[in-house]
Amino acid sequence: MTAKPPDDNDMPAEIDFSGAARGKFYRQDAKLNLPVYLDAEVQAHLTAIAAKKGVPVSELANELLKKEIAIIEAAEP
């Protein structure tokens, strides 16, 4: 017997949320790490530098961004 392939009609027309709890997984103090998407050229360059240094790309990117932030803050009036 072969399995029936899923189709768009597998979802019920109505779903009963009467037993649901609002905010069950909400945590006020939760910290989220937002994804940052790099251009392909930038990622390739940073990946090569990180490999030479033996550090993760994220560590290298944070190091470079912190330096850039310091430069920007030093230039502000």
C-alpha positions in Angstrom: 0.0 0.0 0.0 1.4 3.4 -1.0 0.9 6.5 1.1 -1.5 9.1 -0.3 0.4 12.3 -1.3 -0.6 15.3 0.8 -2.9 17.9 -0.9 -4.2 21.3 0.0 -7.4 19.8 1.4 -5.7 18.0 4.3 -6.3 21.0 6.5 -9.7 21.1 8.3 -12.0 24.0 7.4 -12.2 25.0 11.0 -9.8 24.5 13.9 -11.0 24.4 17.5 -8.8 26.7 19.6 -11.2 26.7 22.6 -8.6 24.8 24.7 -5.6 27.0 23.6 -3.7 29.2 26.1 -2.7 32.7 24.9 1.0 33.5 25.5 1.9 30.0 26.6 5.4 30.2 25.2 5.9 34.0 25.6 8.9 35.0 27.7 9.3 38.7 28.4 13.1 38.4 29.0 13.8 36.2 26.0 16.7 37.4 23.8 16.4 36.8 20.1 19.4 36.7 17.8 18.2 38.2 14.5 19.6 36.7 11.4 21.9 38.9 9.3 22.2 38.1 5.6 25.4 39.1 3.9 26.0 39.7 0.2 27.7 36.6 -1.3 30.9 38.5 -2.0 31.1 39.8 1.6 30.4 36.4 3.0 33.0 34.7 0.9 35.6 37.3 1.9 34.8 37.1 5.6 34.7 33.3 5.5 38.3 33.3 4.0 39.6 35.7 6.7 37.9 33.8 9.5 39.4 30.6 8.3 42.9 32.1 8.2 42.4 33.4 11.8 40.8 30.2 13.0 37.6 31.9 14.3 33.9 31.6 13.4 32.6 34.0 10.8 30.1 35.5 13.3 33.0 36.3 15.7 34.9 38.1 13.0 31.9 40.0 11.8 31.1 41.2 15.3 34.7 42.3 15.8 34.7 44.3 12.5 31.3 45.8 13.3 32.4 46.9 16.8 35.4 48.6 15.3 33.2 50.4 12.7 30.8 51.5 15.4 33.7 52.9 17.4 34.9 54.9 14.3 31.4 56.2 13.7 30.9 57.3 17.3 34.3 59.0 17.4 33.4 61.0 14.3 30.1 62.2 15.7 30.0 65.7 17.1 
